[in-house]
């Protein structure tokens, strides 16, 4: 049986979250949306989220801070940041940029974002087994 494909989206703007829910409603994944960082982290751990999409600018925590926490507790979860052009420069200056695997600029192109997420949900290739079978 296939493992559930969970995508967690976090943004402080309900309209953005509603837009993401609409965008992915016919996709073969479960999309969970929240404005609360603690709820997002709970889902990452309990639902074994495959992808987290986080807005950079939120009142209680930045997207980068949240994605750093995701990386620490669930390194296999793919981390995507939504950001406006003005945020991009400050993000790129940070040394902790490895917490972000993909950057998506706002406003995003809906079909492009769907294609990106579909590809991210594909199984990652496992490391090949050593020739001696160990």
LINDANOR-V84321 format. One record per backbone hydrogen bond with DSSP energy under -0.5 kcal/mol. NH is the residue of the N-H (numbers start at 1). CO is the residue of the C=O. Records with the same first field share a line. If there is no record, write none. Layout:
NH->CO, CO
//
This chain:
6->4
7->30
8->51
9->7, 32
10->53
11->34
14->12
16->13
17->13
18->14
19->15
20->16
21->17
22->18
23->19
24->20
25->21, 22
27->24
29->27
30->5
31->29
32->7, 30
34->9
37->35
40->36
41->37
42->38
43->39
44->40
45->41
46->42
47->43
49->43, 44
50->6
51->6
52->78
53->8
54->52, 80
55->10
56->82
58->56
63->56
66->62
67->63
68->64
69->65
70->66
71->67
72->68
73->69
74->70
77->74
78->50
80->52, 78
81->102
82->54
83->104
87->84
88->84
89->85
90->86
91->87
92->88
93->89
94->90, 91
97->94
98->95
99->96
100->97
101->79, 99
102->79
104->81
106->83
110->108
113->109
114->110
115->111
116->112
117->113
118->114
119->115
120->116
121->117
122->118, 119
133->130
//
